[in-house]
Amino acid sequence: MRLYLAMGFPDGWGGVELTVDSMNLYLAEHGVRLRILLSYHYYKNTDLDALFTKYFTEPYPDVFVDSGGFSAMTQGVTIDINQYAAWVKRYRHLINTYANLDDITSAENTLNNQHTLEDMGLQPLPVFHVKEDWKVLEQYIEKYPYIALGGMVPYMRYTKRIMPWIIKAFKLAGDKAVFHGFGATSWEVIKNLPWYSVDSSSWGAGFRYGQVPLFDGHKGRFFTVQLGNRAECGKYAYLIRELGFDPADFWDRSRNDRSKICAISALSYVKAEQWLRNRWGEVKIQNSNRDSGLALNLAAWPPDIKSGENSKFVGGDIQWESLGNLQKNQGGGIRIHLSDASNGVNFGDADSGIKVHLSDAQHEIGDVRRDASYFSNQNS
């Protein structure tokens, strides 16, 4: 399974050297490979060639593109499908996977867009949404081995309501198709189903809300510490040190900086990805050369690469520079994917962020996908 994280950092930040060194050491040791997830809605006016040249050295990260259709809709913006197609074609040399221009309000429009993009010579990832007719998913399953499930964001705090819907989708797919979960911010949803990939903006709570997520690989769960809280940071100091950081950097507010906060948050999700890989094994796409495994996708705010000024978003260049530096010492293996979630919700950005791929190494996929009671009882 692949898990995509949403990230963002502005210019003018400090503590880069320590952050990058810590991330490089950890990622190189564990064979992590960088992948990023971008939203067309937020990056349509960004020169990706210039962006990548500035922050990365070849070989560049693998990139997954989402149209950002949901974000655009919430902001009253319409995405032109011809412009989206032209943008994907322009940067095809940088893009590994790209999703359809989906319309959460109309399954018919979403399907029409799928066919339109295919007629233009593209192969977008199809998207099926909550509340759409199951016949639509059945049609997708017969034609596509990799499908995105959308519209789940409002239900991530109510997993008992969304789990039956997700499980039904997995049962319908059987061993014919695998899924990406858009906006899967619930750890219960992520860890208890054999996803091929998911994306989540939850990792960004550290630099947005001052709550740093720490993953405990021994217990298979996340703990959260409040910046400036010495008792909490002291209690989980062992997790902070495992990632190469000094607990005092988080309990002493005078030593807080966004680079360290972002780095430790991202690395916590890398650890979660590794735990899921070890627990479930790998999920593979039928009749595909696409590599499998767990990937965690990060969402990134667009940097201002022209003016050099700080991004208007809480994010921007810091994340790009951090990731650019950490990539230099990476090998193959687990992938980190970045997705754009400038509105705080990484809904539609999927395949180029860190992904979490879940599969059961002991059974065929069809045997793993049983029912809600099976998944809810698989806690460790």
C-alpha positions in Angstrom: 0.0 0.0 0.0 1.2 3.5 -0.7 0.5 6.4 1.7 0.7 10.0 0.4 1.4 12.9 2.7 0.6 16.6 2.3 3.4 19.1 3.0 4.3 22.8 2.9 7.0 25.1 4.1 7.7 28.8 3.2 11.1 30.4 2.4 13.3 31.9 5.1 13.5 29.0 7.4 16.3 27.8 9.7 17.7 24.5 10.9 18.0 23.0 7.4 21.3 21.3 7.9 20.2 19.2 10.9 16.9 18.4 9.4 18.3 17.3 6.0 21.1 15.3 7.6 18.6 13.5 9.9 16.3 12.7 7.0 19.1 11.7 4.7 20.5 9.3 7.3 17.2 7.7 8.0 16.0 7.4 4.5 19.3 6.2 3.1 19.5 3.5 5.8 16.0 2.3 5.0 16.2 2.5 1.2 13.4 5.1 0.8 12.8 6.6 -2.7 11.2 9.9 -3.1 7.9 10.3 -5.0 5.7 13.3 -5.1 2.0 14.0 -5.6 1.0 17.3 -7.2 -2.4 18.8 -7.8 -3.0 20.4 -11.3 -5.3 22.9 -9.7 -2.5 24.4 -7.6 0.4 23.8 -9.9 -1.1 24.6 -13.3 0.8 27.9 -13.4 4.1 26.5 -12.0 7.0 25.7 -14.3 7.6 22.1 -13.2 10.9 21.9 -15.2 12.2 24.9 -13.3 10.8 23.6 -10.0 12.5 20.3 -10.4 15.8 21.8 -11.6 15.9 24.0 -8.6 15.2 21.4 -6.0 16.3 18.0 -7.3 19.0 16.3 -9.2 18.3 13.6 -11.7 16.9 11.0 -11.5 13.9 13.1 -10.5 11.3 11.7 -8.1 8.3 9.8 -9.4 5.4 12.1 -9.7 1.6 11.4 -9.4 -0.7 14.1 -10.5 -4.3 14.7 -9.4 -6.5 17.1 -11.2 -7.6 18.9 -8.0 -11.2 18.9 -9.3 -12.6 18.7 -5.8 -10.5 21.6 -4.5 -11.4 23.6 -7.5 -15.1 23.0 -7.0 -15.0 24.0 -3.4 -13.4 27.3 -4.5 -15.9 27.9 -7.3 -13.3 27.3 -10.0 -13.9 25.2 -13.1 -11.0 23.2 -14.6 -10.8 23.1 -18.3 -10.2 19.5 -19.4 -8.3 20.6 -22.5 -5.9 22.7 -20.5 -5.5 19.8 -18.0 -4.7 17.4 -20.8 -2.3 19.8 -22.4 -0.5 20.4 -19.0 -0.2 16.6 -18.4 1.3 16.1 -21.9 3.7 19.1 -21.4 5.1 17.5 -18.3 4.6 13.9 -19.2 8.4 13.4 -18.9 8.1 14.2 -15.2 4.8 12.4 -14.4 4.4 8.8 -13.6 0.7 8.6 -12.8 -2.2 11.0 -13.2 -5.8 10.9 -12.2 -9.0 11.6 -14.2 -10.6 15.1 -13.9 -13.4 13.9 -11.6 -16.6 15.5 -10.7 -17.8 14.5 -7.3 -21.4 15.7 -8.1 -21.8 13.6 -11.3 -20.6 10.1 -12.1 -21.7 10.7 -15.7 -19.4 13.8 -16.0 -16.5 11.9 -14.4 -16.9 9.0 -16.8 -17.2 11.4 -19.8 -14.0 13.1 -18.7 -12.3 9.7 -18.5 -13.3 8.9 -22.1 -12.4 12.4 -23.3 -8.9 12.2 -21.8 -8.5 8.7 -23.3 -9.5 10.0 -26.7 -6.7 12.5 -26.3 -4.2 9.7 -25.9 -4.0 9.8 -22.1 -4.5 7.0 -19.6 -5.8 8.6 -16.4 -6.6 6.8 -13.2 -10.4 6.5 -13.0 -12.3 7.7 -9.9 -15.3 6.3 -8.2 -17.1 8.3 -5.5 -19.1 7.6 -2.4 -22.9 7.6 -3.1 -22.4 6.8 -6.8 -24.2 3.8 -8.2 -22.3 0.5 -7.7 -22.8 -0.3 -11.3 -20.4 2.5 -12.2 -17.7 0.8 -10.1 -18.5 -2.6 -11.6 -17.9 -1.1 -15.1 -14.6 0.4 -14.0 -13.5 -3.0 -12.5 -14.1 -4.8 -15.8 -11.8 -2.3 -17.6 -9.3 -0.8 -15.2 -7.0 -2.7 -12.8 -6.2 0.4 -10.7 -9.1 2.7 -9.5 -9.3 5.6 -7.1 -12.0 5.9 -4.4 -13.1 9.4 -3.7 -15.6 11.4 -1.6 -14.4 9.7 1.7 -12.9 12.8 3.4 -16.1 13.8 5.3 -16.3 10.2 6.7 -12.7 9.8 8.0 -13.9 10.7 11.6 -16.7 8.2 11.3 -15.0 5.1 10.2 -17.9 2.8 11.1 -20.0 4.7 8.5 -17.4 4.5 5.7 -15.9 1.1 6.3 -18.9 -0.9 5.0 -18.8 1.1 1.8 -15.1 0.6 1.3 -15.3 -3.1 2.1 -18.1 -3.5 -0.5 -15.8 -1.9 -3.1 -13.0 -4.3 -2.3 -15.3 -7.3 -2.4 -16.6 -6.2 -5.8 -13.1 -5.8 -7.1 -11.9 -9.2 -5.8 -8.6 -9.9 -7.5 -9.4 -7.8 -10.6 -8.5 -4.4 -9.4 -6.7 -2.5 -6.6 -7.6 0.9 -5.1 -6.2 4.2 -4.2 -8.0 6.0 -1.3 -8.3 9.8 -1.7 -8.1 11.7 1.6 -7.7 8.6 3.7 -6.7 10.4 6.9 -7.9 7.7 9.3 -5.2 5.2 10.5 -8.0 2.6 11.1 -9.1 2.8 7.5 -5.5 2.7 6.2 -4.2 -0.1 8.3 -7.1 -2.5 8.0 -7.6 -2.7 4.3 -5.3 -3.9 1.4 -5.1 -0.6 -0.4 -2.6 -0.2 -3.3 -2.2 3.4 -2.3 -3.8 6.2 -0.2 -3.1 9.9 0.5 -3.4 11.8 3.7 -2.8 15.3 4.9 -2.8 14.3 8.6 1.0 14.3 8.8 0.9 18.1 8.4 -0.7 18.6 11.9 2.8 19.3 13.2 3.5 22.5 11.3 -0.2 23.6 11.0 -1.4 22.9 14.5 1.7 22.3 16.7 0.8 18.6 17.2 3.6 16.3 16.0 2.6 12.7 15.0 5.1 10.0 16.1 4.7 6.5 14.9 5.6 3.6 17.2 6.7 0.7 15.0 6.5 -1.7 17.9 2.9 -1.0 18.7 1.7 -0.2 15.2 0.1 3.1 16.1 0.6 6.9 16.2 1.1 9.0 19.2 0.8 12.8 19.2 2.9 15.3 21.2 2.1 18.9 21.6 5.0 21.3 20.8 6.2 23.0 24.0 4.8 20.2 26.2 7.8 18.8 28.0 5.9 16.0 29.7 4.5 14.7 26.4 7.8 15.1 24.5 9.6 13.4 27.4 7.2 10.5 27.4 7.8 9.8 23.7 11.5 10.9 23.6 12.5 7.4 22.5 10.4 7.8 19.3 11.9 11.2 18.7 15.5 9.9 19.1 14.8 7.0 16.8 14.3 9.5 14.0 17.5 11.3 14.8 16.2 14.3 16.7 16.7 15.8 20.1 13.4 15.9 22.2 14.4 19.3 23.5 13.9 20.7 19.9 10.2 20.0 20.4 9.5 20.7 24.1 11.6 24.0 24.1 9.6 26.4 22.0 12.7 28.6 21.6 14.3 25.7 19.6 11.2 24.9 17.5 11.6 25.4 13.8 9.3 24.2 11.0 12.0 22.3 9.2 12.5 19.9 12.1 8.8 19.7 12.7 8.1 18.8 9.1 11.0 16.4 8.9 10.0 14.3 11.9 6.4 14.3 10.9 7.2 13.0 7.4 9.6 10.4 8.8 7.0 9.2 11.2 4.8 8.4 8.2 7.7 6.7 6.5 7.9 4.4 9.5 4.2 3.8 9.3 4.6 2.8 5.7 7.3 0.4 6.6 5.2 -1.1 9.3 2.3 -1.6 6.9 4.6 -3.2 4.3 5.9 -5.7 6.9 2.4 -6.4 8.2 0.6 -6.9 4.9 3.2 -7.6 2.2 2.6 -6.2 -1.2 -0.4 -5.4 -3.4 0.1 -5.7 -7.1 -1.8 -4.4 -10.1 -2.9 -7.1 -12.4 -1.1 -7.2 -15.8 0.9 -4.1 -14.9 4.6 -3.3 -14.8 4.0 -0.8 -12.1 6.0 -1.6 -9.0 4.2 -2.5 -5.8 4.8 -1.8 -2.2 3.9 0.7 0.4 4.1 4.4 -0.4 3.3 7.4 1.7 2.3 10.6 -0.2 3.0 14.1 1.1 0.9 17.1 -0.1 2.9 20.2 -0.9 2.0 23.9 -1.2 3.4 25.5 -4.4 6.6 27.5 -3.9 7.1 30.9 -5.3 10.1 30.0 -7.4 10.1 33.3 -9.5 10.0 36.1 -6.9 12.0 34.3 -4.2 9.5 35.7 -1.7 7.7 33.6 0.9 4.8 31.6 -0.3 1.4 32.9 0.8 0.7 29.4 2.0 2.1 27.9 5.1 4.4 25.7 3.2 6.1 26.3 -0.1 9.9 26.3 -0.7 10.9 24.8 2.7 9.3 21.4 1.9 10.8 21.4 -1.6 14.3 22.2 -0.5 14.1 19.6 2.3 12.9 16.9 0.0 15.4 17.9 -2.7 18.3 17.5 -0.3 17.0 14.3 1.3 16.6 12.7 -2.2 20.3 12.9 -2.9 21.1 10.0 -0.5 18.2 7.8 -1.3 18.1 4.4 -2.9 15.3 2.3 -4.2 12.5 0.9 -2.1 9.7 2.6 -0.2 8.5 5.8 -1.9 7.6 9.1 -0.5 4.9 11.0 -2.5 3.9 14.6 -2.1 0.5 15.9 -2.9 -1.0 19.4 -2.8 -3.4 20.2 -0.1 -3.4 24.0 0.1 -6.9 24.0 1.5 -5.8 21.6 4.3 -7.5 18.6 2.7 -5.6 16.3 0.4 -8.6 14.9 -1.5 -7.7 14.2 -5.0 -3.9 13.9 -5.1 -2.9 10.4 -5.2 -0.2 8.4 -6.9 2.9 10.4 -6.5 2.8 10.8 -2.8 4.0 8.4 -0.2 1.7 5.5 -0.6 0.6 2.8 1.8 0.1 -0.5 0.1 -1.7 -3.2 2.1 -1.8 -6.8 1.2 -1.9 -10.1 3.1 1.3 -12.1 2.5 -0.4 -15.2 3.7 -3.4 -15.1 1.3 -4.6 -14.1 -2.1 -6.1 -10.6 -2.1 -9.6 -12.0 -2.6 -9.2 -14.0 0.6 -8.0 -11.0 2.5 -11.0 -8.9 1.6 -13.6 -10.6 3.8 -15.9 -8.4 5.9 -16.0 -5.6 8.4 -15.5 -7.9 11.4 -12.4 -9.4 9.8 -10.7 -6.1 9.3 -11.8 -4.5 12.6 -10.3 -7.5 14.5 -6.9 -7.3 12.8 -5.4 -4.9 15.4 -2.0 -5.4 16.8 
